[in-house]
């Protein structure tokens, strides 16, 4: 992965110095995480988890890691 720019006061384009493959990897990793928890977000969209909704979740979902 590319090192962050350390030149203070200079402006650089987003993604400058990062290859397309590196950008795909970074964005892909973020997207995967969101999709993994999509069912939890769907159940929670109208409010906090109730005991009933918690019973539908698996241990990893409730752990919040």
C-alpha positions in Angstrom: 0.0 0.0 0.0 1.2 3.5 -0.7 2.5 5.7 2.1 0.5 8.8 2.9 1.8 12.2 1.7 3.7 14.1 4.3 4.1 17.4 2.4 2.0 19.9 4.4 0.2 22.6 2.5 0.2 20.7 -0.8 -3.0 19.4 -2.3 -3.1 16.1 -4.2 -5.9 14.3 -6.1 -7.7 11.5 -4.2 -6.0 8.2 -4.9 -2.9 9.8 -6.3 0.0 7.4 -6.2 -2.3 4.4 -5.5 -2.7 1.8 -8.3 -6.1 0.8 -9.6 -5.6 -2.7 -8.0 -4.9 -1.2 -4.6 -8.0 1.0 -4.8 -10.1 -2.0 -5.8 -8.8 -4.0 -2.9 -9.5 -1.2 -0.4 -13.0 -0.5 -1.7 -13.8 -4.1 -2.1 -12.9 -4.8 1.5 -15.1 -2.1 2.8 -18.0 -3.2 0.6 -17.7 -6.8 1.7 -18.0 -5.8 5.3 -21.2 -3.9 4.8 -22.8 -6.7 2.8 -21.9 -9.2 5.4 -24.0 -7.3 8.0 -26.9 -6.4 5.6 -29.4 -8.7 7.2 -28.6 -7.2 10.6 -29.2 -3.7 9.3 -32.5 -4.7 7.7 -33.7 -6.1 11.0 -32.6 -3.0 12.9 -33.9 -0.4 10.4 -37.0 0.4 12.5 -35.3 0.5 15.9 -33.0 -1.3 18.4 -32.8 -5.0 18.7 -35.6 -6.6 20.7 -35.3 -10.0 22.4 -37.2 -11.5 19.4 -34.7 -10.0 16.9 -31.8 -11.0 19.0 -33.0 -14.6 18.9 -32.8 -14.5 15.1 -29.2 -13.3 15.2 -26.2 -15.6 15.5 -23.4 -15.1 18.1 -21.1 -13.2 15.8 -23.8 -10.6 15.0 -24.5 -10.0 18.7 -20.8 -9.8 19.6 -20.4 -6.6 17.7 -16.8 -7.3 16.7 
